[in-house]
């Protein structure tokens, strides 16, 4: 099992990249889809907070399974957020 510190750093890195892409989108597309981008950013923050809460209060008896689920949810969530940003970019 990876250390909790490494898992938290991975979460921070991936979700910061999503938010960075959102800010880049806003920079190049002033005034377009600002409410949708704000929603994506809020969803990224909610995902981060949910994952951190699950890490901080994990079941010690089933730690391996819990962290596999957290990792899976992280990757699915980040992929979904990137897809949402990409769809906004394609809709020009």
URZIBEL-V146573 format. One record per backbone hydrogen bond with DSSP energy under -1.0 kcal/mol. CO is the residue of the C=O (numbers start at 1). NH is the residue of the N-H. E is the energy in kcal/mol with one decimal. If there is no record, write none. Layout:
# URZIBEL-V146573
CO	NH	E
CO	NH	E
This chain:
# URZIBEL-V146573
3	7	-2.1
4	8	-2.5
5	9	-2.0
6	10	-2.2
7	11	-2.2
8	12	-2.5
9	13	-2.7
10	14	-2.6
11	15	-2.3
12	16	-2.1
13	17	-1.9
14	18	-1.6
15	19	-2.1
16	20	-2.5
17	21	-2.2
18	22	-1.9
19	23	-2.3
20	24	-2.4
21	25	-2.4
22	26	-2.3
23	27	-2.2
24	28	-2.1
25	29	-1.6
29	32	-1.9
33	37	-2.4
34	38	-2.3
35	39	-1.7
36	40	-2.0
37	41	-2.5
38	42	-2.3
39	43	-2.3
40	44	-2.2
41	45	-2.2
42	46	-2.5
43	47	-2.4
44	48	-2.3
45	49	-2.6
46	50	-2.5
47	51	-2.6
48	52	-2.5
49	53	-2.2
50	54	-2.2
51	55	-2.1
52	56	-2.6
53	57	-1.3
62	66	-2.5
63	67	-2.6
64	68	-1.9
65	69	-2.2
66	70	-2.2
67	71	-2.4
68	72	-2.4
69	73	-2.8
70	74	-2.3
71	75	-2.4
72	76	-2.5
73	77	-2.6
74	78	-2.7
75	79	-2.2
76	80	-2.3
77	81	-2.2
78	82	-2.5
79	83	-2.3
80	84	-2.1
81	85	-2.0
82	86	-2.4
83	87	-2.4
84	88	-1.5
85	89	-1.7
86	90	-2.1
87	91	-1.2
